[in-house]
Amino acid sequence: MSPHSTYETLRHFADSWGLAAMVVVFLFLVAWPFRPGARGDNEAAANMIFEGEDNGE
């Protein structure tokens, strides 16, 4: 197998299945915060910046 054909094979894979895999990973990561059990983690992350404050003093 010549290097040129290896490149073409990998390029074809990246153009088709690689793109599909990246789309699936992207959709999974976008949906992750909206899962039913994430409410507590999301609220803790949203309020983390206020921990240790003394009412503006």
C-alpha positions in Angstrom: 0.0 0.0 0.0 1.5 3.3 -1.0 1.4 6.4 1.3 -0.9 8.1 -1.1 -3.6 5.5 -0.9 -3.3 5.4 2.9 -3.9 9.2 3.0 -6.9 8.8 0.7 -8.3 6.0 2.9 -7.9 8.1 6.1 -9.3 11.2 4.4 -12.4 9.3 3.2 -12.9 7.9 6.8 -12.6 11.3 8.3 -14.9 12.9 5.8 -17.6 10.3 6.4 -17.5 8.4 9.7 -15.2 10.9 11.5 -17.7 13.7 10.9 -20.6 11.5 12.0 -18.7 10.6 15.2 -18.0 14.2 16.0 -21.7 15.1 15.5 -22.7 12.3 17.9 -20.2 13.5 20.5 -21.3 17.1 20.1 -25.0 16.2 20.6 -24.2 14.1 23.6 -22.2 16.9 25.3 -24.9 19.5 24.5 -27.6 17.2 26.0 -25.6 16.2 29.1 -26.6 19.2 31.3 -30.3 18.7 30.5 -30.6 15.1 31.7 -33.1 14.6 34.5 -30.6 13.9 37.3 -28.4 17.0 36.6 -30.5 19.6 38.4 -28.6 19.4 41.7 -25.2 19.6 39.9 -26.4 22.5 37.8 -27.7 24.5 40.8 -24.4 23.8 42.7 -22.3 25.1 39.8 -24.5 28.2 39.4 -24.3 29.1 43.1 -20.6 28.2 43.5 -19.4 31.8 42.8 -21.4 33.0 45.8 -19.9 30.7 48.4 -17.8 32.4 51.0 -19.3 35.9 50.5 -20.5 37.9 53.4 -23.4 39.8 51.9 -21.3 42.3 50.1 -19.1 43.3 53.0 
